[in-house]
Amino acid sequence: MLADLGVTRMLVPPLAIDPKKLPEAMGKFADDVIAKF
């Protein structure tokens, strides 16, 4: 859980700078989360 929050915090700042990458980044993050289960 804490590790996931750390990853999210790492992703958020770049996404705030370039919103166009949001869907792709969210897709990768979702894939990573799903892969853990």
C-alpha positions in Angstrom: 0.0 0.0 0.0 2.7 2.5 1.0 4.8 1.5 -2.0 1.8 2.1 -4.3 1.4 5.6 -2.7 5.0 6.3 -3.4 4.7 5.3 -7.0 1.6 7.5 -7.3 3.5 10.5 -5.9 6.3 9.9 -8.4 3.8 9.9 -11.3 1.7 12.9 -10.3 4.1 15.8 -10.7 5.0 14.9 -14.4 1.4 14.4 -15.2 0.5 17.8 -13.8 3.1 19.2 -16.2 1.9 17.3 -19.2 -1.9 16.3 -19.0 -1.7 14.7 -22.4 0.3 11.8 -20.9 -2.3 11.2 -18.2 -4.3 8.4 -19.9 -1.1 6.5 -20.9 0.4 6.8 -17.5 -2.8 5.8 -15.7 -3.0 2.8 -18.0 0.5 1.7 -17.1 -0.2 2.3 -13.4 -3.4 0.2 -13.6 -1.5 -2.6 -15.4 1.1 -2.6 -12.6 -1.5 -2.7 -9.9 -3.4 -5.5 -11.7 -0.2 -7.5 -12.2 0.3 -7.5 -8.4 -2.9 -9.5 -7.9 
